[in-house]
Amino acid sequence: VQLVESGGGSVQVGGSLRLSCAASGYTASSNCMGWFRQAPGKQREAVAVITTIGGPTYYASFVKGRFTISQDLASNTVYLQMNSLKPEDTAMYYCAASSYSFDLCSAGYYYRYNYWGQGTQVTVS
């Protein structure tokens, strides 16, 4: 599975961005798709997760009500709509796919994600 993120950039506080993740390859093996982020000097953390057969299963507490994960199964694309952005949202954002079972991947633990994109930088100032 290959994952390519896009949509990152620089935005002012309170602004919005929409990240996209295009998946290709053997996408049928993926049960969950997730967005993760990593800021300099910090650990990678889950932002939001969606299963490929249902809806969102996980949102980090720090993005609830501001971010929305969605997917277009026809085009194998996952989106992350980010609103009301804060400086602390500044990070590299990664798209990831998991072939673990639904109950294992839906909680958003990064070590259960097999495939990763290269990341897209989001800077909020």
Secondary structure, 3 states (H helix, E strand, C coil): CEEEEECCEEECCCCCEEEEEEEECCHHHCCEEEEEEECCCCCCEEEEEEECCCCEEEECCCCCCCEEEEEECCCCEEEEEECCCCHHHCEEEEEEEECCCHHHHCCCCHHHCCEECCCEEEEEC
